[in-house]
């Protein structure tokens, strides 16, 4: 068994679903896509990790020879519906950017140790385009919804690229998009119209983008503001959205066969509640939110904002009292989105709260939100 075969065997032994190997050459098509849409991807191109550099591995790490692409599928889990309608599967599976004390983090650490023990130097801090590497390494194909697929898990898969200084045996690329002819269900079903054509996304319309990129100082040319027309289409998604994957015929089989009960998630689902997220404290965050949503959002305020949007979109008056508490919060961001949610739900009690808040609110953005909410409800016509 040569070194490439040993590496693949070890990866599968550790629980990875698939593994492939490709040369560390430039990802020219990926670079062309990003450079061809500079206004669309400015927030991404200008990140500290600089994906344009990572798409030229040998420029960053001249000794780079090979990329080992690891795939971990998570479609087998029968996720609790209470969580699934609000949180993407990849976050519930705790396999994306896992911490070292998580099982997926330990899996990668063991694999990395194996590589080092077998003379392979891992070249770190290079942002490899994961899906493109997986297709080049022969383990994935693409979909119209911009996701990559493997046969065993559909698009419910996480790819990890390991750049090494060792010349390995390379696999045959599978760079193709074998979607059913004339199928555009993902495009037609996207709640916000973010998939503008096959394989092309408008990121700022995507629910996931609006869930987490809209943080102060998080990304270039992005603020905390989520456009009103997007909020109304976000449903109850507070951390990721799987709609374009759920409707995909290529995922039908793996979704229908999902049967494994994750008892950790089952227990967590019992504690999960939108109202509690809206007005949560540090304890609730540590126990319920952080274990499954630790990736992008570090500030509690953004989870609370997202919960306010979700609550507003339920249209359920049972949340009015919770929104009233949030509308009087010390954080203007929370007040702003709680006010929006009150206007979205409407009703006599919401009207009274809006009128009271307007009397004392000093923040101009929040005052404007109160007036907009009132106008939508046909109220506060004489507010000043």
Protein Blocks (a to p, Z undefined) as FASTA:
>chain_A
ZZklmmmmmmmmnopabdcdddfbdcfklmmmmmmmmmlmmmmmmpmklmmlmmmmmlmm
mmbmbdcdddddfklpccdfklmmmocfklmnopgopafkbmklmmmmmmmmmmmmnopa
cdehiacdfklmmmmnopaccdfkopacdfklojadcddddddfbdcdddddfbdcfbde
hiaklmmmmmnlpambghiacfklpmklmmmmmcghkaghiafbdcfklmmmnomafgbc
fklmmmpmklmmmmmmgmbdcfklmmmmmmgcfklmmmccfklmmmmmmmmmmmlmmbfk
lmmmmmmmmmmmnopaklmmmmmmmmmcfblklmmmmmmmmmmngpjklmmmmmmmmmmm
mblklmmmmmmmmmmnopaklgZZ
